[in-house]
Amino acid sequence: MDHTKQDKQEYIVEGDINLTSGRKEWLEDVGERTKELLEKDAKYFMHQSMSTPCLDVLKYCEGSYIENISGKKYLDFHGNNVHQIGFSHPKLVARLTEQLQGLTFSTRRYTNEVAIQFAEKLTSLTPEGLNRILLTPNGSSAIGIALKLARAVTGKHKVVSFWDSFHGASLDAISVGGESVFQEHMGPLMPGVERIPPPITYRGIFEGNEDKALEYLEYVLSKDNQIGAFLAETIRNTDVQIPSVTFWKGARELCTKHGVLLILDEIPIALGRTGKMFAFEEFGIEPDILCLGKGLGGGIIPQAAIVTREEYNTFGHISLGHYTHEKSPLGAMAGLTVLEVIEDEKLLEKVKADEAYMKAALYKLHRKYSLIGDVRGIGLLWGIELVTNRTTKEKAVAEAEEIMYECLRQGLSFKVSKGNVLQLSPPLTITREELDKALEILNEAFLKTNAIA
């Protein structure tokens, strides 16, 4: 989508911005068959902000790579956050193929063994007391269930969330989210949402003073007795914002003090992304409701879930969320296999080792290129924020776009967030050789943009 005529750069939130001629030049270089298919794609699918029209046509994916119809491979450091165990993991493909020969669908009012095994495995990994789950095919629906459950438990209808947060694209999810691009032309939204500034560590209004962020949260919770939930991403995925342990411990205490349920949205960042099975473990806290999704289906089957407390299992007279594919045998098999692969392949330990390696490499880039204002990350989730003080935000966005297209030409794909943040989220199964290749492509792209000066 072309935002060239937009007067305010604040409109930019995430995604491919296309302020420059980069996309046009990119599309001139693709093959004729690719052009033909991209034109058909643009003809039949609805156009919307951020990722349309499409850049390429894929035919294959495996491990850390996606491959287009011409045979070009990209290391995928985007993956829509579904590729914790890589693409087309052989164990998952085999399990799903076997499941397809047996039970392929579970009609409501019935259960199935694989769904029970999945539930048992998932709750064995969460803290004691978080042992009740509901399954849903997508993350937005998991957020919706969490919001309804919080209302049922507390008897309060209001929720606090962060500005710039993302919790899904359904109407209730964008109502509690904080990204303006999803709210354009969508009002009136769900009432009862109070948004507060996030504890951003780089150029945020609370930078260097997270006590102020906690004071703000406490002020809001103390003033409104109808607030029943605080919904937040434990770590903001899009531009990799990582609150401190102090903030999260304080926020957990405030929720308990004011009778507010803490709902943690870990849909894109759980399942080993940080080096722990769940991101909240990094901060020594526990949620009241945990939302999971994306990678839970192994990049093949849509699968999401909420995990919540035993004592909340008292609302059998309320329909919190019934979905056609609620206890999908295929989705449950995918989720069960993902959890087993993470454990069997010791991916948590691997991610912590990769974290140290990426930190050293990206900090070296930071020192080398003045264009880089900040590098931040955890596990295999990293953000490179380009500076805006030496030039305009629009210039920084154009530079981010130039780097993105150069990386794509060299075979590296990643997300661009807020216009000037390169977000790097590789598969947890990535090899060190593949990691080195991606880092070298990044270095060459920065070098080509004269980012040193």
Summary of the structure (lengths in Angstrom):
residues: 453
radius of gyration: 21.7
end to end distance: 30.4
largest distance: 65.2
contacts: 1560
relative contact order: 0.16
helix: 41%
strand: 18%
